[in-house]
Each structure stands twice: as structure tokens, then as C-alpha cells.
Amino acid sequence: KKMNINVWNGSTRVLLLQVLMMTAVTLGFIGFFGFSVDSKSALIGGLTALLPSCFYVWRSSRVKSQDPKGLVKAHYRAESGKLAMTAVLFGVVFTQIEAISALPLFTTYAATLLSYWVALLLKI
């Protein structure tokens, strides 16, 4: 039996939009500051938002049941993991990376997360 896998489902499109937003903002910082701590921080901020989002999509899509309780449980597990992963990533960033610039980091982080709301408004 052939499986019909839709690669361009809503979650994938949101992730793609997040990648595009992260790339655009990071390129903006590179354009203004060159390859500097600011542009590196912007990229790290975007990845700090994107990687947990990828985890959420992967984790929440593993549910096989269409039972509402199972779906809600999968969502809570995925969201909990996403929040934990975000906290760990920020912990690693601020304890393990010597030169980091907070403004570009949080600007790109916020812009990448904002992509989700843009996708909702555009009904992507």
C-alpha cells in the first residue's frame, strides 16, 4: 500500500517561513555589520527559535491516533519538549559562547517566532 505523504503540510510551511525569516534578518545584520559578533548572534538567535520548532513538529507528528485525548497529549509533550529545548539552548548560548550580542540574538529569535503568527494571518 502506497503512503500519501504531503511534504508541504502546514507545519512544514511554517518551518520554511521561519527559515526564511531567520535568513532575512541574519542577512540584514550581515549587511549592516559584516561577519561580526552581531551577525553571528543573529544567526544563533534564529537557530534558538528554529530548532525547538523543528522538534515540536517532529514530536507532535508522531502520534498515530486520531483520538482527541491522544492528540492533546502529543501536543503537550511536544510543547513541553520545545520549551525545555529552548531553555537549554539559551543556557548553552549564554554560558558557552564568549562573544554574544543580546540585541541581534533576541531580534532574530523574536522575528523567527513571529513567522508563526504571520503564517496564521496569511492562512499558510
Salt bridges, closest charged atoms under 4 A:
none
